[in-house]
Amino acid sequence: MATEKDRPWVMRTYAGHSSAAESNALFRRNLAKGQTGLSVAFDLPTQTGYDADHPLAKGEVGKVGVPIAHLGDVRALFDQIPLAQMNTSMTINAPAMWLLALYQVAAQEQGALPDELTGTTQNDIVKEYLSRGTYAFPPDASLRLTTDVIAYTVANIPKWNPINICSYHLQEAGATPVQELAFALSTAIAVLDRVRDAGQVPPERFGDVVQRISFFVNAGVRFIEETCKMRAFVRLWDDLTLNRYGVTDAKARRLRYGVQVNSLGLTEAQPENNVQRIVLEMLGVTLSKNARARAVQLPAWNEALGLPRPWDQQWSLRMQQVLAYESDLLDYDDIFDGSHVIEAKVSELVDGAREEIDRVQAMGGAVAAVESGYLKQALVASHAERWQRIESGEQVVVGVNKFENTEPSPLTADLNTAIQTVDPAAESAALASLREWRASRDGAAVEAALGKLRAVAKTTDNLMPVTLECARAGVTTGEWAGVLREMYGEYRAPTGVTGSVGVSGGGEAIAAVREKVAATSEELGGRLRFLVGKPGLDGHSNGAEQVAVRARDVGFEVIYQGIRLTPEQIVAAAVAEDVHCVGLSILSGSHMELVPAVVSGLRAAGLDDVPVVVGGIVPDADARELRSAGVAAVYTPKDYDLTGMMSDVVDVIRHAHKL
């Protein structure tokens, strides 16, 4: 029995959509239901540092989160929510400094003092190059921004977590538990070394830096392994901060982490099964007291179908509340201490992670391993292996590759009402609000603040004070990021596809498709060329990468230029590469705007015989509309047979050429 009952973790739901005012109403409803912290989802233009009127923002405004263009939006987002008493997590990376500045100014307007603010800016840029794709600047400049935020918060906002280093997205990109531990800790080393060497924080305060580093982790359905992974994390972090950085205060060395449990494993088929998956995943990060999460947010059962409704989010919040308040979980000391099974698994994970960390350090650290493509290739290869295990049936996914027969589900009887749709007027409202804001501000003050930002960016001074000036002057997200893009340049991360080994198995099915590709290539007088495109700002490229790898395995010549392309760029690539098929991957909900733009662009370029296939989170009604608009095929998460998909693509090409 524990001497006293443990306190529950902070309970959040990841939320935000359409507009600041609508998101504010959602936040206040969730807080009234017993949620104890906020987790803000920003839309993709905000996450990548663009205003709503930028060409790349078209179709993406308000889709996967709330659009935040300026201080007025942040005031509206947190209206009547006292920020001095709120613990706010913000999933924001490249523009983390900007959003933190807006948050601090809005909080001060409410009367909050900087040292009262508690929360987290995600701000782990390394994993953006590997898995999430919302980076804006090259690695060196990105690390400078992260370092400046850490140094500023340690001195001025002492209860704030200036970064959470994310192994979450690494698991979504295919990482094994060992890779998840090693790559996240390698990122932590890169960040801490940079802070130590920058000289902005006195050496005697380095313990304060370590104490404010938090992690954001993923928990899959193998909850025993996940429990062991978290215990391994605790051990590795304690060892690293003591021996590499000399932090002697054991409390400062405690691993502090928040969790969003695994969305990768949620299924579109029989989505009711996702409820038990989410519960099991939650147990992996709560059962072990010595490795328990500080904050938990759970996805909703219908996340593989589209945007969850408030009721779906409430169901996920209630799962946490039942575990914390009805069960006896918090009554006991760590229930795994002394288990030789757990201890053996933890030791195995620790040893494997240390070996991988040493490998990354030998390459020059995490940033060098990003730039060389090593980390991305490792993840793409691990994900390909996972996909192959599911295809072969070796890894069972209930309702997908086993136990597929099902009763009709009352939850999904009407798919159009089983998810929330974003009002199509959200984008035009954001554009109108942006125009209004620009018209009403002091233009000279904006120009002066941006000029100062440009000047400081050329020095090694901390960028946070001038960023606060920009926030107060009325600068917009796109203007702030635009100056830094101008100073530091743009960046395109390695795709990891070229060096990745695809399937070793797959045997007969792959051989049959390979023959089909070869025969069709011969009939058309040249090797079949397949363009895989990611239009818009959706950086979740895992599916696109696996399609590209499998297409190459069956004999296609694959053109994949990575993420964040306009429809016009994709059409230009299709023309230049003389492709036979274009495959588009979109998971952000912007398919109804971006796919038709690519189709009409191809037709305008005279490529009537180049079919378009689409993959992503596409509701049935949208899929029907896309097919009637000329799309040859639509694939969603339930379509896990990549080899069969490649066979379909050959059929689509043959049909387009009337073979």
ZAMARGU-4260 file (C-alpha; in steps of 0.2 Angstrom, whole numbers, plus 5000, padded with zeros to 4 digits):
<rodrens>
0) 5000/5000/5000 | 5006/5018/4996 | 5009/5029/5012 | 4997/5041/5004 | 4987/5040/4989
5) 4995/5047/4973 | 4988/5062/4964 | 4980/5060/4947 | 4990/5065/4932 | 4984/5081/4922
10) 4970/5076/4911 | 4969/5084/4894 | 4960/5082/4877 | 4969/5088/4861 | 4957/5101/4854
15) 4955/5116/4843 | 4947/5119/4826 | 4939/5131/4814 | 4942/5148/4824 | 4948/5155/4840
20) 4931/5158/4846 | 4924/5141/4842 | 4939/5133/4850 | 4937/5143/4866 | 4919/5137/4868
25) 4926/5119/4866 | 4940/5122/4879 | 4927/5129/4891 | 4915/5115/4889 | 4929/5102/4892
30) 4936/5111/4907 | 4918/5111/4914 | 4918/5092/4912 | 4933/5090/4923 | 4947/5091/4911
35) 4962/5098/4921 | 4973/5105/4908 | 4972/5112/4890 | 4981/5104/4875 | 4980/5116/4860
40) 4979/5109/4842 | 4984/5122/4829 | 4980/5121/4811 | 4994/5117/4799 | 4997/5135/4792
45) 5000/5141/4810 | 5011/5126/4814 | 5022/5129/4798 | 5022/5148/4800 | 5010/5154/4786
50) 4996/5166/4787 | 4979/5160/4780 | 4982/5170/4764 | 4998/5160/4759 | 4996/5149/4743
55) 5001/5134/4754 | 4987/5137/4767 | 4973/5135/4754 | 4961/5121/4760 | 4971/5119/4777
60) 4964/5133/4787 | 4956/5128/4803 | 4956/5109/4798 | 4967/5100/4811 | 4967/5114/4824
65) 4964/5132/4827 | 4971/5146/4816 | 4981/5158/4825 | 4988/5173/4815 | 4991/5187/4829
70) 4988/5192/4846 | 4969/5195/4844 | 4967/5177/4840 | 4976/5172/4856 | 4965/5184/4866
75) 4949/5176/4859 | 4956/5158/4861 | 4959/5160/4880 | 4944/5172/4883 | 4937/5169/4901
80) 4950/5156/4904 | 4962/5162/4918 | 4979/5158/4911 | 4988/5161/4928 | 4978/5145/4934
85) 4979/5135/4918 | 4991/5122/4913 | 4992/5123/4894 | 5001/5112/4882 | 5004/5119/4864
90) 5008/5107/4850 | 5019/5120/4841 | 5036/5117/4835 | 5044/5128/4822 | 5035/5144/4828
95) 5035/5139/4846 | 5044/5155/4851 | 5031/5165/4842 | 5016/5156/4850 | 5024/5157/4868
100) 5027/5176/4865 | 5008/5178/4860 | 5003/5167/4875 | 5014/5177/4887 | 5007/5194/4881
105) 4989/5188/4882 | 4992/5181/4899 | 5000/5198/4905 | 4985/5207/4898 | 4974/5196/4909
110) 4985/5201/4924 | 4995/5185/4925 | 5014/5186/4930 | 5026/5177/4919 | 5031/5166/4934
115) 5013/5160/4937 | 5012/5152/4919 | 5013/5134/4918 | 5012/5123/4903 | 5023/5117/4888
120) 5028/5121/4871 | 5032/5106/4861 | 5047/5114/4851 | 5056/5097/4847 | 5061/5101/4829
125) 5072/5086/4826 | 5056/5074/4825 | 5048/5086/4813 | 5061/5082/4800 | 5058/5063/4804
130) 5039/5061/4806 | 5028/5076/4807 | 5034/5088/4794 | 5029/5105/4801 | 5047/5111/4801
135) 5050/5129/4794 | 5069/5132/4795 | 5085/5122/4793 | 5091/5112/4808 | 5104/5124/4814
140) 5092/5139/4814 | 5079/5128/4822 | 5090/5123/4836 | 5095/5141/4839 | 5076/5146/4841
145) 5074/5131/4853 | 5089/5136/4863 | 5084/5154/4865 | 5066/5148/4871 | 5074/5137/4884
150) 5086/5151/4890 | 5072/5164/4891 | 5060/5153/4900 | 5072/5147/4913 | 5076/5165/4917
155) 5059/5172/4915 | 5045/5159/4915 | 5052/5147/4928 | 5037/5135/4928 | 5036/5133/4909
160) 5042/5118/4900 | 5051/5126/4885 | 5052/5109/4875 | 5044/5092/4876 | 5055/5080/4866
165) 5043/5069/4856 | 5046/5050/4855 | 5027/5050/4851 | 5029/5054/4833 | 5044/5042/4831
170) 5032/5028/4835 | 5019/5034/4823 | 5033/5034/4810 | 5037/5016/4813 | 5050/5017/4827
175) 5053/5001/4838 | 5054/5004/4857 | 5073/5004/4856 | 5073/5017/4842 | 5060/5027/4851
180) 5071/5028/4867 | 5087/5031/4857 | 5081/5044/4845 | 5072/5054/4858 | 5087/5054/4870
185) 5099/5058/4855 | 5088/5073/4852 | 5089/5078/4870 | 5108/5077/4870 | 5108/5088/4854
190) 5097/5101/4863 | 5106/5101/4880 | 5123/5102/4872 | 5118/5117/4862 | 5110/5125/4877
195) 5126/5122/4888 | 5138/5128/4874 | 5128/5143/4870 | 5132/5151/4886 | 5115/5160/4889
200) 5112/5150/4905 | 5125/5150/4919 | 5133/5133/4923 | 5126/5133/4941 | 5108/5134/4934
205) 5110/5120/4921 | 5100/5109/4933 | 5085/5121/4931 | 5087/5118/4912 | 5086/5099/4914
210) 5072/5100/4926 | 5061/5109/4913 | 5064/5097/4899 | 5049/5086/4897 | 5045/5072/4885
215) 5030/5068/4875 | 5028/5049/4872 | 5017/5037/4864 | 5010/5021/4871 | 5005/5007/4860
220) 4993/4992/4863 | 5008/4981/4869 | 5006/4988/4886 | 5018/4977/4896 | 5032/4982/4883
225) 5026/5000/4885 | 5027/5000/4904 | 5045/4993/4902 | 5049/5006/4889 | 5044/5020/4901
230) 5054/5012/4916 | 5069/5011/4904 | 5066/5030/4899 | 5067/5034/4918 | 5083/5025/4920
235) 5092/5031/4904 | 5087/5049/4908 | 5093/5048/4926 | 5109/5041/4920 | 5112/5054/4906
240) 5108/5069/4916 | 5119/5063/4930 | 5134/5057/4920 | 5134/5068/4905 | 5128/5085/4913
245) 5133/5083/4931 | 5115/5086/4938 | 5117/5080/4956 | 5099/5084/4962 | 5089/5068/4960
250) 5073/5078/4959 | 5079/5088/4944 | 5084/5072/4935 | 5066/5064/4936 | 5059/5060/4919
255) 5044/5071/4917 | 5033/5066/4902 | 5015/5068/4895 | 5007/5055/4884 | 4995/5054/4869
260) 4992/5036/4867 | 4994/5028/4850 | 4984/5034/4835 | 4994/5023/4822 | 4985/5008/4829
265) 4967/5015/4828 | 4957/5007/4814 | 4944/5013/4802 | 4937/4995/4801 | 4926/4990/4817
270) 4931/5007/4825 | 4922/5002/4841 | 4938/4991/4845 | 4948/5007/4847 | 4940/5010/4864
275) 4948/4995/4872 | 4964/4999/4862 | 4965/5016/4870 | 4961/5009/4887 | 4975/4996/4886
280) 4987/5010/4879 | 4983/5021/4894 | 4988/5007/4906 | 5005/5006/4899 | 5009/5024/4905
285) 4999/5024/4922 | 5002/5007/4930 | 5020/5009/4935 | 5020/5023/4949 | 5039/5026/4947
290) 5037/5029/4928 | 5019/5036/4928 | 5015/5050/4915 | 5012/5068/4922 | 4999/5072/4909
295) 4988/5061/4898 | 4977/5064/4883 | 4968/5051/4874 | 4963/5050/4856 | 4944/5046/4852
300) 4937/5030/4845 | 4933/5038/4828 | 4949/5047/4825 | 4953/5035/4810 | 4937/5041/4802
305) 4939/5060/4804 | 4938/5074/4817 | 4930/5068/4834 | 4915/5077/4840 | 4914/5085/4858
310) 4905/5069/4864 | 4919/5058/4857 | 4932/5068/4867 | 4921/5067/4882 | 4921/5048/4881
315) 4940/5048/4881 | 4941/5060/4896 | 4929/5049/4905 | 4941/5034/4902 | 4954/5043/4912
320) 4943/5048/4926 | 4936/5031/4929 | 4954/5024/4930 | 4960/5038/4942 | 4944/5040/4953
325) 4935/5023/4953 | 4949/5011/4952 | 4962/5008/4966 | 4977/5011/4954 | 4983/5027/4964
330) 4982/5018/4981 | 4998/5008/4979 | 5017/5009/4977 | 5025/5003/4961 | 5017/4986/4958
335) 5031/4981/4946 | 5046/4983/4958 | 5054/4966/4961 | 5047/4958/4945 | 5061/4949/4936
340) 5051/4948/4920 | 5049/4967/4920 | 5067/4970/4925 | 5074/4958/4911 | 5064/4968/4898
345) 5069/4985/4905 | 5087/4980/4904 | 5085/4973/4886 | 5078/4990/4881 | 5091/5000/4890
350) 5105/4990/4882 | 5098/4992/4865 | 5095/5010/4867 | 5112/5014/4873 | 5120/5005/4858
355) 5109/5015/4846 | 5113/5031/4855 | 5131/5028/4853 | 5129/5025/4835 | 5120/5041/4833
360) 5133/5050/4843 | 5147/5043/4832 | 5139/5051/4817 | 5140/5068/4825 | 5123/5068/4835
365) 5105/5069/4830 | 5106/5084/4819 | 5120/5076/4808 | 5110/5059/4808 | 5094/5069/4801
370) 5105/5078/4788 | 5113/5062/4782 | 5096/5053/4781 | 5101/5039/4793 | 5087/5042/4806
375) 5073/5044/4793 | 5079/5028/4783 | 5079/5018/4799 | 5061/5023/4803 | 5055/5020/4785
380) 5063/5003/4786 | 5055/4999/4803 | 5038/5005/4797 | 5040/4994/4781 | 5043/4979/4792
385) 5028/4982/4803 | 5017/4984/4788 | 5023/4968/4781 | 5019/4959/4797 | 5001/4965/4796
390) 5000/4961/4778 | 5006/4943/4781 | 4995/4941/4796 | 5009/4938/4808 | 5004/4954/4817
395) 4986/4953/4821 | 4975/4968/4820 | 4957/4963/4826 | 4944/4967/4813 | 4957/4971/4800
400) 4966/4956/4796 | 4958/4944/4808 | 4940/4942/4814 | 4934/4953/4800 | 4915/4947/4801
405) 4905/4960/4810 | 4887/4965/4815 | 4882/4982/4808 | 4888/4995/4820 | 4876/5008/4828
410) 4890/5020/4830 | 4894/5021/4812 | 4877/5018/4805 | 4877/5036/4798 | 4895/5040/4795
415) 4891/5058/4790 | 4886/5061/4808 | 4899/5050/4817 | 4912/5063/4815 | 4913/5082/4816
420) 4915/5092/4800 | 4924/5109/4799 | 4913/5123/4793 | 4919/5127/4775 | 4916/5145/4779
425) 4931/5144/4792 | 4944/5148/4779 | 4935/5164/4772 | 4931/5170/4790 | 4950/5168/4794
430) 4955/5178/4779 | 4942/5192/4783 | 4949/5192/4801 | 4967/5193/4795 | 4963/5208/4783
435) 4954/5217/4796 | 4968/5215/4809 | 4981/5221/4796 | 4970/5236/4792 | 4968/5241/4810
440) 4985/5240/4817 | 4999/5253/4817 | 5009/5249/4801 | 5025/5259/4806 | 5026/5249/4823
445) 5024/5233/4814 | 5038/5237/4801 | 5050/5244/4815 | 5047/5227/4825 | 5051/5216/4810
450) 5066/5227/4806 | 5072/5224/4824 | 5069/5205/4822 | 5079/5205/4806 | 5094/5214/4814
455) 5094/5202/4830 | 5093/5187/4819 | 5110/5192/4812 | 5117/5191/4829 | 5119/5178/4843
460) 5107/5188/4855 | 5091/5179/4861 | 5077/5181/4849 | 5063/5180/4862 | 5063/5199/4868
465) 5061/5205/4850 | 5048/5192/4847 | 5038/5199/4861 | 5039/5216/4854 | 5033/5209/4837
470) 5018/5201/4846 | 5013/5217/4855 | 5015/5227/4839 | 5003/5216/4830 | 5014/5206/4818
475) 5006/5191/4811 | 5012/5173/4812 | 5017/5173/4793 | 5026/5189/4795 | 5037/5184/4810
480) 5041/5167/4801 | 5044/5176/4785 | 5058/5186/4791 | 5066/5171/4799 | 5064/5161/4782
485) 5072/5176/4773 | 5087/5176/4786 | 5089/5157/4788 | 5082/5150/4771 | 5070/5136/4768
490) 5074/5117/4771 | 5068/5101/4763 | 5071/5086/4774 | 5077/5069/4767 | 5062/5057/4763
495) 5071/5041/4769 | 5063/5032/4754 | 5078/5031/4742 | 5089/5021/4754 | 5075/5011/4762
500) 5074/4992/4759 | 5057/4986/4756 | 5050/4969/4758 | 5061/4954/4759 | 5045/4943/4760
505) 5029/4945/4751 | 5033/4931/4739 | 5021/4926/4726 | 5009/4941/4728 | 5024/4953/4725
510) 5031/4943/4711 | 5014/4943/4702 | 5012/4962/4703 | 5030/4964/4697 | 5026/4953/4682
515) 5011/4964/4678 | 5021/4980/4680 | 5034/4973/4668 | 5022/4968/4655 | 5012/4984/4655
520) 5029/4994/4654 | 5033/4984/4639 | 5016/4987/4631 | 5018/5006/4634 | 5036/5006/4628
525) 5045/5012/4644 | 5046/5008/4663 | 5030/5013/4673 | 5033/5029/4682 | 5022/5033/4698
530) 5022/5050/4706 | 5018/5050/4725 | 5013/5068/4730 | 5009/5076/4746 | 4999/5092/4742
535) 4996/5106/4755 | 5004/5107/4772 | 5000/5089/4779 | 5017/5083/4784 | 5012/5065/4790
540) 5021/5056/4777 | 5022/5038/4784 | 5009/5031/4772 | 5016/5040/4757 | 5033/5033/4761
545) 5027/5015/4763 | 5017/5017/4746 | 5033/5024/4738 | 5044/5009/4745 | 5031/4996/4739
550) 5029/5004/4722 | 5048/5003/4720 | 5048/4985/4726 | 5035/4979/4713 | 5045/4988/4699
555) 5038/5005/4697 | 5050/5020/4694 | 5045/5031/4709 | 5045/5050/4710 | 5043/5056/4728
560) 5049/5073/4732 | 5043/5074/4750 | 5030/5085/4758 | 5022/5102/4756 | 5019/5104/4738
565) 5007/5115/4729 | 4995/5107/4717 | 5004/5117/4703 | 5021/5109/4708 | 5014/5092/4708
570) 5007/5094/4691 | 5023/5102/4685 | 5032/5086/4691 | 5020/5075/4683 | 5023/5084/4666
575) 5042/5084/4668 | 5044/5066/4674 | 5031/5060/4661 | 5022/5049/4674 | 5009/5036/4671
580) 5000/5039/4687 | 4999/5051/4701 | 4996/5046/4719 | 4991/5059/4732 | 4991/5057/4751
585) 4982/5069/4762 | 4977/5066/4780 | 4973/5084/4786 | 4955/5084/4779 | 4960/5096/4764
590) 4957/5083/4751 | 4941/5091/4744 | 4951/5107/4740 | 4968/5100/4735 | 4964/5084/4725
595) 4952/5093/4712 | 4965/5106/4710 | 4978/5093/4705 | 4965/5083/4693 | 4961/5099/4684
600) 4979/5105/4683 | 4983/5088/4675 | 4969/5090/4662 | 4974/5108/4658 | 4992/5102/4655
605) 4985/5089/4642 | 4988/5074/4653 | 4971/5066/4651 | 4979/5048/4651 | 4987/5051/4669
610) 4975/5044/4682 | 4975/5050/4700 | 4973/5039/4715 | 4971/5046/4733 | 4975/5039/4750
615) 4970/5047/4767 | 4957/5049/4780 | 4943/5052/4767 | 4925/5050/4773 | 4914/5039/4761
620) 4903/5054/4755 | 4919/5063/4750 | 4926/5048/4742 | 4911/5046/4731 | 4912/5065/4726
625) 4931/5063/4722 | 4928/5048/4711 | 4914/5057/4702 | 4926/5072/4699 | 4938/5060/4690
630) 4948/5052/4703 | 4952/5033/4699 | 4953/5026/4716 | 4952/5031/4735 | 4961/5022/4748
635) 4958/5024/4767 | 4967/5017/4783 | 4957/5000/4781 | 4966/4997/4765 | 4981/4989/4772
640) 4986/4978/4758 | 4999/4988/4749 | 5004/4975/4736 | 4985/4973/4731 | 4985/4992/4730
645) 4999/4992/4718 | 4990/4979/4707 | 4975/4991/4707 | 4987/5005/4701 | 4993/4995/4686
650) 4974/4991/4682 | 4970/5010/4683 | 4985/5014/4671 | 4980/5000/4659 | 4962/5007/4659
655) 4968/5025/4656 | 4978/5019/4641 | 4964/5007/4635 | 4975/4992/4636
</rodrens>
